[in-house]
Amino acid sequence: MDPTRTDAGFVAIVTFPTDGPEAARELVELATGGVQEWIRAVPGFLSANYHISSDGTQVVNYAQWSSEAAYRESFTNNPRSAEVRASLSALPGLTGPPRSVFYTLAASILPAPVEETSP
């Protein structure tokens, strides 16, 4: 997440349990296809980031949005929203339902400036 963005006030974190690295990679491929195809052009969308756990049994996505309203509206206006959810749910290798948690930005701390040294 880029803490310097003043419009980055909402983050949705979704965790998907999988039965291993192959299923995790397939899930990321399927999920990122929808983001590339449609979601990235939705007003208020800032980023979607997918990570696979070291043991391959979890995929976590944190999606950064300008607001919770923009996030929720994206599902209402997406003509393929139900289809994408069904495809993700039917993916072989998922070991349970996705878990979603939503956050609103409360504070950001930026790195300390690096002092340049003269040669």
C-alpha positions as CSV (number, residue, x, y, z in Angstrom):
1,M,0.0,0.0,0.0
2,D,1.3,3.4,-0.9
3,P,0.8,5.6,2.3
4,T,1.6,8.7,0.4
5,R,-1.7,8.5,-1.5
6,T,-4.4,10.7,0.0
7,D,-7.2,8.8,-1.7
8,A,-6.2,5.3,-0.4
9,G,-8.6,5.1,2.4
10,F,-10.0,1.6,2.1
11,V,-8.4,-1.9,1.9
12,A,-10.2,-5.2,1.4
13,I,-8.2,-8.3,2.4
14,V,-9.4,-11.6,1.2
15,T,-7.7,-14.9,2.2
16,F,-8.2,-18.1,0.3
17,P,-7.2,-21.5,1.8
18,T,-5.7,-23.9,-0.8
19,D,-4.4,-27.5,-0.8
20,G,-1.0,-26.5,-2.1
21,P,1.1,-24.3,-4.4
22,E,-0.4,-25.5,-7.6
23,A,-3.9,-24.6,-6.5
24,A,-2.6,-21.3,-5.2
25,R,-1.0,-20.4,-8.5
26,E,-4.2,-21.3,-10.4
27,L,-6.3,-19.1,-8.1
28,V,-4.0,-16.1,-8.6
29,E,-4.1,-16.6,-12.3
30,L,-7.9,-16.7,-12.4
31,A,-8.3,-13.8,-9.9
32,T,-5.8,-11.5,-11.6
33,G,-7.5,-12.1,-15.0
34,G,-10.7,-10.4,-13.8
35,V,-8.8,-7.6,-12.3
36,Q,-6.8,-7.0,-15.5
37,E,-9.9,-7.4,-17.7
38,W,-12.3,-5.1,-15.9
39,I,-11.7,-4.0,-12.3
40,R,-8.6,-2.0,-13.0
41,A,-10.7,0.5,-15.0
42,V,-13.3,1.0,-12.3
43,P,-13.3,4.5,-10.6
44,G,-11.8,4.3,-7.1
45,F,-9.7,1.2,-7.8
46,L,-6.0,1.7,-6.8
47,S,-4.4,-1.7,-6.7
48,A,-4.8,-5.4,-6.2
49,N,-1.9,-7.4,-4.7
50,Y,-1.8,-11.2,-4.5
51,H,0.6,-13.1,-2.3
52,I,1.0,-16.9,-1.9
53,S,2.1,-18.2,1.5
54,S,5.5,-19.8,1.8
55,D,3.9,-23.3,2.1
56,G,1.4,-22.6,-0.7
57,T,-1.7,-23.2,1.4
58,Q,-3.0,-19.6,1.5
59,V,-3.5,-16.9,-1.0
60,V,-4.1,-13.4,0.3
61,N,-5.3,-10.5,-1.8
62,Y,-5.3,-6.9,-0.5
63,A,-7.1,-4.6,-2.7
64,Q,-6.6,-0.8,-2.2
65,W,-9.6,1.5,-3.0
66,S,-10.3,5.2,-2.6
67,S,-13.3,4.4,-0.4
68,E,-15.5,1.5,0.8
69,A,-18.3,2.9,-1.4
70,A,-16.2,2.6,-4.5
71,Y,-15.3,-1.0,-3.6
72,R,-18.9,-2.0,-3.0
73,E,-20.1,-0.2,-6.1
74,S,-17.6,-2.1,-8.3
75,F,-19.4,-5.4,-7.6
76,T,-22.8,-3.8,-8.4
77,N,-21.6,-2.5,-11.7
78,N,-19.5,-5.5,-12.8
79,P,-21.6,-7.6,-15.3
80,R,-19.4,-10.6,-14.6
81,S,-19.2,-10.3,-10.8
82,A,-21.3,-13.4,-10.1
83,E,-19.5,-15.4,-12.7
84,V,-16.1,-14.6,-11.3
85,R,-17.1,-15.5,-7.8
86,A,-18.6,-18.8,-9.0
87,S,-15.4,-19.6,-10.9
88,L,-13.2,-18.9,-7.9
89,S,-15.5,-20.9,-5.6
90,A,-15.4,-23.9,-8.0
91,L,-11.7,-23.9,-8.4
92,P,-10.2,-27.4,-7.5
93,G,-7.8,-27.1,-4.6
94,L,-9.7,-24.6,-2.5
95,T,-10.1,-26.1,1.0
96,G,-12.7,-23.6,2.3
97,P,-14.5,-20.4,1.6
98,P,-12.6,-17.1,1.2
99,R,-12.4,-14.9,4.3
100,S,-12.8,-11.1,3.8
101,V,-11.9,-8.4,6.3
102,F,-12.2,-4.7,5.5
103,Y,-10.1,-1.8,6.8
104,T,-10.2,2.0,6.7
105,L,-6.9,3.8,6.9
106,A,-6.2,5.2,10.3
107,A,-2.6,6.3,10.0
108,S,0.5,6.0,7.8
109,I,4.1,6.2,8.7
110,L,6.6,6.8,5.9
111,P,10.3,5.7,6.0
112,A,12.8,8.1,7.4
113,P,14.6,10.2,4.8
114,V,18.0,8.8,3.9
115,E,20.8,11.2,4.5
116,E,23.2,11.5,1.6
117,T,26.9,11.4,2.4
118,S,29.5,13.3,0.5
119,P,32.3,11.3,-1.1
